[in-house]
Amino acid sequence: MKHPQSTRWFTPSQALIRQIDPDILSWLNDEGSLTQRLKAFCPQQFSVDVLAEEWGKPDHSEATLLDIPASQKVLLRQVHLKCGQQLCVYARSVIPLSTLRGKHHRLQYLKNKPLGEYLFANPTLKRSKVEWTELTPGSRLHKIATAEGSAGSESIWGRRSRFQIDGKSLLVSEFFLPVLAS
């Protein structure tokens, strides 16, 4: 599944926060495990639906954040995080080959297990500053995030950050669907 480049990424301080639903804003600002928060949001119903898991190349901004060449092969993982049958989050992970060497090779075999559980179980986990973006209705990425438009005409807010485990980096982008604004 081809992931188009998103809109412009910016720091939270550059956002017009008053335009963001307070519930969505709380998801954007949460520094803890998204997996754990979603499990609390919908007990017994959380699941991961893998859309694509394949070798590819990062987009230019992803490569820059990971400090790797844009031509370098990476593992690209795209998933929907669900509460029952309801889509809650679209997530994209970019994992460089160097991160997959050694004990973290199992990241390429997660299947429908949440990446967040793996990351937040690692005591060496570090997270970079978060960047945000807004997906507008009709954009290709909005359609992927909402499974072809299930969020209608509402914008979708997303965040991304670089994680490090044992000094190895990966990039995670998460887009919060309007169902979380309740």
Order of alpha helices (4+ residues) and beta strands (2+ residues): alpha-alpha-beta-alpha-beta-beta-alpha-alpha-beta-beta-alpha-beta-beta
